[in-house]
Amino acid sequence: MKIYNKNQYYEAHTRSRLLSIYGTGSVIPTTWGMIMPENIEEWDFIKETLERVKNLEENEPEKRQKELSISLRQIKISLINDRRFIQFLQQEKGYEQLEFLVSVPYAELSIWNTLSKDYNNLPIPTTAVHFPKYLYDPDFKTKDTELKEYTQWKELFVKSFSKFTDETYIKENHFVPPRTYKPRENATNKTLKEEVISRRTLVPVPVILLCPHGHITDIPWAKYINYFSINRKEKLEQEDGEQERVNLFNIDNCCANPDLLWIGGNMTSEGFEGMSVKCKSCGKSASLRHITSIKPICNGDKPWQEGQNDICTATMQYAITTSNNLYYPQGVNCLYIPFHLISDSVDNNNLRKLEDFYNQYCEKNYVSKQEFINQEDFLITAIFKDSHERKKLISHFLGNNQN
């Protein structure tokens, strides 16, 4: 894929990947670094579909599906017509409020790697967040380089362009991918675009923390430094033995105004020798190799669902962002068979229910089964709402000992 636009991410993935290995909460490697798909409730096409569901006028399930399908077709979103699978998910998996299945829409790109004109202004692309949040500037003229959170880098980046244009424009259009706020030495860029492209792209820190309950979070580096600065000798002597669990996220930072450095360059393996983090403000530091010896208590972080952390006290462990143990999708598979190819069987429980209903009716006033169906059509429709299943049920009911 040839890249024409330097202010855009370039990761095209199939729908099957988005529904499996690259689902919500996974860490996706890109041509720049790492991103994490957001909670599906934040995806634009899901939001749009939910809004249209609220405005449906029909009440009968089949008519509601048809009305919604026609409405979504206008914005290139389609429904999956598989009533049996919906019923299975409702009854067997507990999704009682589930009404529709929506297909992940296909987003077509132009030769410029932007949405083609037919897809402009449509709620098609899925959304993601930056994770890990800590990034460093790959400027290794010296042994160390700056380490900051995404929001800190962005603020400095925006301020560094004050001579070109207003900060709002820079914030919304040019911090993609995240870049350093430092201009290159001897740079003679005259335009905003030239200056942006000349900046180094930042590198996500390759180490994070994982919880067995599905939580994932950045290492709080200023707290990590402080933890290994307090009683440092005692902690290092315990590294080969059993370590006590530590609430790393409740420990104070190394100082009031941490100014962090990443030391040791890029990590090329799971070894941490020669790599450390240091605070310029207070001078404290800690080696990355110590991370294998601590047992942090989980903070319940869910980066894909900002502001909705869980309460969790499990023990976390470190992981490398490129490892294959970060994300294990949970899926339910379904083989779709068109109704006209399915044998004309019915739910025996429903058939017995209808038979009992008929027998109770006949205790007061005997009628034939056909007369019963004609007289109680409204009630039968209310009890057995799925029209296709209802037709099969009535057919079997009338076929069992026609009166």
C-alpha positions in Angstrom: 0.0 0.0 0.0 1.5 3.3 -1.1 1.1 6.1 1.5 0.1 9.5 0.2 -1.4 11.1 3.3 1.1 11.3 6.3 -1.6 12.3 8.7 -3.6 9.1 8.8 -3.4 5.6 10.1 -3.2 2.9 7.4 -4.5 -0.4 8.8 -7.0 -2.2 6.6 -8.4 -5.3 8.3 -11.1 -7.8 7.2 -14.3 -8.0 9.1 -13.4 -11.5 10.3 -10.3 -10.1 12.0 -12.3 -7.4 13.7 -14.6 -10.0 15.0 -11.8 -12.2 16.2 -8.2 -11.4 16.9 -8.6 -7.7 16.6 -11.8 -7.2 18.5 -12.6 -4.6 21.2 -9.8 -4.4 23.8 -7.1 -6.1 21.6 -3.8 -4.4 20.9 -3.4 -3.9 17.1 0.1 -3.3 15.6 0.0 -0.6 12.9 2.6 0.9 10.5 3.2 3.5 13.2 2.7 1.7 16.6 -0.2 0.3 18.6 -3.9 1.1 18.8 -6.9 -0.5 20.6 -10.4 -0.8 19.2 -13.0 0.9 21.4 -16.1 -0.5 23.0 -18.5 -1.3 20.2 -21.0 1.1 21.7 -18.6 3.9 20.6 -18.5 2.7 16.9 -20.4 5.1 14.7 -22.4 2.5 12.8 -23.6 1.0 16.1 -24.7 4.4 17.4 -26.5 5.2 14.1 -28.3 1.8 14.1 -29.4 2.2 17.7 -30.9 5.6 16.9 -32.8 4.2 14.0 -34.1 1.3 16.1 -35.6 3.8 18.5 -37.6 5.4 15.6 -39.1 2.2 14.2 -42.9 2.4 13.8 -43.6 -1.3 13.4 -44.2 -3.7 16.3 -44.2 -7.2 14.7 -40.6 -8.6 14.6 -40.5 -9.4 10.9 -41.9 -6.0 9.9 -39.5 -4.2 12.3 -36.5 -6.0 10.7 -37.7 -5.1 7.2 -38.2 -1.4 8.1 -34.8 -1.2 9.8 -33.1 -3.0 6.9 -34.5 -0.5 4.3 -33.4 2.4 6.5 -29.9 1.2 7.0 -29.4 0.3 3.4 -29.3 4.0 2.7 -26.1 4.4 4.7 -24.5 1.1 3.5 -25.2 -0.9 6.6 -26.9 -4.2 6.4 -28.6 -6.6 8.9 -27.9 -10.3 9.2 -31.2 -12.2 8.6 -30.8 -15.2 10.9 -33.8 -15.4 13.3 -32.7 -18.9 14.6 -29.3 -17.6 15.7 -31.0 -14.6 17.4 -33.3 -16.9 19.3 -30.3 -19.1 20.3 -28.4 -16.1 21.7 -31.6 -14.9 23.5 -32.4 -18.3 25.1 -29.0 -20.0 25.5 -26.6 -17.1 26.0 -28.9 -14.8 28.0 -29.1 -11.9 25.5 -32.8 -11.5 26.1 -33.0 -7.9 24.8 -31.2 -8.8 21.5 -33.4 -8.0 18.5 -31.1 -7.5 15.5 -27.7 -8.6 14.2 -25.8 -6.0 12.3 -23.0 -6.8 9.8 -19.8 -4.9 10.3 -19.9 -2.5 7.2 -17.3 -2.6 4.5 -15.3 0.7 4.1 -14.0 1.3 0.7 -10.8 3.3 0.3 -9.7 5.5 -2.5 -6.3 5.4 -4.2 -5.3 8.2 -1.7 -6.1 5.9 1.3 -9.0 7.9 2.4 -12.7 6.9 2.3 -14.0 7.0 -1.2 -16.5 9.6 -2.1 -19.4 7.1 -1.9 -18.6 6.6 1.8 -17.9 10.2 2.8 -20.0 11.4 5.8 -21.3 7.8 6.5 -20.9 6.3 9.9 -18.7 3.4 8.6 -15.2 3.3 10.2 -14.7 1.7 13.6 -13.0 3.7 16.3 -10.0 3.1 18.4 -7.8 4.6 21.2 -4.1 4.8 21.6 -2.7 2.1 23.8 -0.2 1.9 25.4 -0.6 5.5 26.6 3.1 6.0 27.4 5.4 6.9 24.4 9.0 7.9 24.0 10.8 10.0 21.5 13.2 7.7 19.5 15.9 10.4 19.6 18.9 8.4 20.9 21.7 10.8 20.3 22.3 10.2 24.0 21.5 7.1 25.9 18.2 8.5 27.2 15.1 10.1 25.7 11.9 11.6 26.9 9.0 9.4 28.2 5.6 10.9 28.5 1.9 10.0 28.3 -0.1 10.6 25.1 -1.9 13.7 26.4 1.3 15.3 27.6 3.0 14.8 24.2 -0.1 16.1 22.4 -0.2 19.3 24.5 3.5 20.0 23.8 3.1 19.2 20.1 0.2 21.6 19.7 2.0 24.5 21.5 5.1 24.0 19.3 3.1 25.0 16.2 1.8 28.4 17.4 3.7 30.2 14.7 1.8 28.3 11.9 -1.9 28.4 12.8 -4.3 28.1 15.7 -3.9 25.3 18.2 -7.4 23.8 17.7 -6.6 23.0 14.0 -3.3 21.3 14.9 -4.9 19.3 17.7 -7.7 17.9 15.5 -5.7 17.3 12.3 -2.0 16.7 12.8 -1.2 14.6 15.8 -1.8 11.5 13.8 0.3 9.6 14.3 1.7 11.0 17.6 4.9 13.0 16.9 7.5 14.8 18.9 7.2 18.5 19.7 10.9 19.0 18.9 11.7 20.3 15.4 14.5 18.6 13.6 17.9 20.3 13.8 18.6 22.7 10.9 15.0 22.3 9.7 14.0 24.9 7.1 10.4 23.9 6.7 8.2 26.8 5.6 4.8 25.2 5.5 2.8 23.5 8.2 2.6 20.2 6.3 6.4 20.1 5.8 7.0 20.8 9.5 4.6 18.1 10.7 6.0 15.4 8.4 9.6 16.3 9.4 8.9 15.5 13.1 9.8 12.1 14.5 6.9 9.7 15.2 6.8 8.6 18.8 7.2 5.0 19.9 4.8 3.2 22.3 6.4 1.7 25.4 6.5 -2.1 24.7 5.7 -3.3 28.2 2.2 -3.3 29.9 0.4 -5.1 32.7 -2.2 -7.8 32.2 -4.9 -9.2 34.6 -6.4 -12.8 34.3 -9.9 -11.2 34.3 -9.3 -9.3 31.1 -8.0 -5.9 32.4 -5.0 -4.3 30.8 -3.1 -1.1 31.7 0.0 0.9 31.4 2.7 0.6 34.0 2.6 3.8 36.2 6.3 4.6 35.6 6.7 7.4 38.2 5.2 5.1 40.9 7.3 2.2 39.6 10.5 4.3 40.1 9.4 5.3 43.6 8.6 1.7 44.6 12.1 0.5 43.8 13.6 3.6 45.4 12.1 2.9 48.8 14.1 0.2 50.6 15.7 -0.6 47.3 18.3 -3.0 48.7 15.6 -5.1 50.5 13.4 -5.4 47.4 16.3 -6.4 45.1 17.4 -9.1 47.6 13.9 -10.5 47.4 13.8 -10.8 43.7 14.8 -14.5 43.6 12.2 -15.3 46.3 8.5 -15.0 46.7 7.3 -11.4 46.3 4.4 -9.9 48.2 1.6 -8.3 46.2 1.9 -4.6 45.9 -0.8 -1.9 45.2 1.5 -0.2 42.7 -1.3 2.2 41.6 -1.7 3.7 45.1 2.0 4.4 45.7 3.1 8.0 45.5 5.0 9.2 42.4 8.7 9.5 42.7 8.3 13.3 43.2 5.8 16.2 42.8 6.6 16.8 39.1 8.0 13.7 37.4 9.9 14.3 34.2 10.6 10.8 32.9 13.4 9.4 30.7 13.4 6.2 28.8 17.0 4.7 28.9 18.4 1.9 26.8 16.8 2.3 23.4 14.3 0.0 21.6 13.6 -3.4 23.0 14.4 -6.2 20.6 13.6 -9.2 22.9 12.0 -10.0 26.2 15.2 -9.2 28.0 15.4 -6.0 29.9 19.1 -5.7 30.6 20.4 -2.2 30.1 16.9 -0.7 30.0 15.5 1.6 32.7 13.4 4.6 33.5 14.6 7.7 35.3 13.1 10.9 36.6 15.1 14.1 35.7 13.3 16.1 38.4 14.4 13.9 41.4 17.2 11.8 39.9 15.6 8.5 41.0 15.6 5.5 38.6 14.6 1.9 38.3 15.7 -0.9 35.9 13.1 -2.6 33.8 14.4 -6.0 34.8 12.7 -5.5 38.2 9.3 -5.8 36.6 9.6 -9.5 36.6 9.8 -9.6 40.3 6.7 -7.6 41.3 3.0 -8.7 41.7 0.9 -5.5 41.2 -2.7 -5.6 42.3 -5.1 -4.9 39.4 -6.6 -1.5 39.1 -9.5 -2.7 36.9 -8.5 -0.6 33.9 -10.4 -1.0 30.6 -8.7 1.4 28.2 -11.3 0.5 25.5 -14.1 1.8 27.8 -12.7 5.0 29.3 -14.0 6.0 32.7 -15.6 2.6 33.4 -13.0 0.7 35.4 -14.0 -2.4 37.3 -13.2 -3.2 41.0 -10.6 -6.0 40.8 -8.0 -7.3 43.2 -6.3 -10.0 41.0 -2.6 -10.2 40.5 -1.3 -8.6 37.3 1.7 -9.7 35.3 3.9 -7.9 32.7 3.5 -8.6 29.0 5.1 -7.4 25.8 2.8 -5.5 23.5 3.8 -7.7 20.5 3.2 -11.0 22.3 0.3 -13.3 21.3 -1.1 -13.8 24.8 -2.7 -10.3 25.1 -6.1 -11.1 23.7 -8.2 -14.2 23.4 -11.5 -13.6 21.6 -14.8 -15.2 22.8 -17.0 -16.0 19.9 -20.1 -17.9 19.0 -20.2 -19.6 15.6 -23.3 -20.1 13.5 -24.0 -22.0 10.3 -26.7 -20.2 8.4 -29.2 -22.4 6.6 -32.0 -20.7 4.6 -35.4 -21.6 6.0 -36.6 -23.2 2.8 -33.9 -25.8 3.2 -34.8 -26.7 6.8 -37.1 -29.6 7.6 -40.5 -28.5 8.6 -40.0 -29.3 12.3 -41.5 -27.4 15.2 -40.8 -26.9 18.9 -42.6 -29.8 20.7 -43.1 -27.6 23.8 -44.9 -25.0 21.8 -47.0 -27.7 20.1 -48.0 -29.2 23.4 -48.8 -25.7 24.7 -51.1 -25.1 21.7 -52.7 -28.6 22.2 -53.4 -27.9 25.9 -54.8 -24.5 25.0 -57.2 -26.1 22.5 -58.3 -28.9 25.0 -59.1 -26.3 27.7 -61.1 -24.3 25.2 -63.1 -27.4 24.1 -64.0 -28.2 27.7 -66.4 -25.2 27.6 -67.4 -25.3 23.9 -66.2 -28.0 21.5 -65.0 -26.7 18.1 -62.8 -28.1 15.4 -59.2 -27.3 15.4 -59.6 -25.1 12.3 -62.5 -23.2 14.0 -60.4 -22.8 17.1 -57.5 -21.3 15.0 -59.9 -18.9 13.2 -61.6 -17.8 16.5 -58.4 -17.4 18.5 -56.1 -16.0 15.9 -55.4 -12.8 17.8 -54.5 -14.6 21.0 -52.4 -17.2 19.2 -50.5 -14.4 17.4 -49.8 -12.7 20.7 -48.4 -15.9 22.3 -46.4 -17.2 19.3 -44.9 -14.0 17.9 -42.6 -15.3 15.2 -44.8 -15.6 12.1 -42.7 -18.3 10.4 -42.6 -20.5 13.5 -46.3 -19.8 14.1 -47.3 -21.0 10.6 -45.4 -24.2 11.0 -46.9 -24.7 14.4 -50.4 -24.3 13.2 -49.7 -26.6 10.2 -48.5 -29.4 12.6 -51.4 -28.7 15.0 -54.0 -29.1 12.2 -52.2 -32.1 10.8 -52.3 -33.9 14.1 -55.8 -35.5 14.1 -57.7 -33.1 11.8 -61.3 -32.5 13.1 
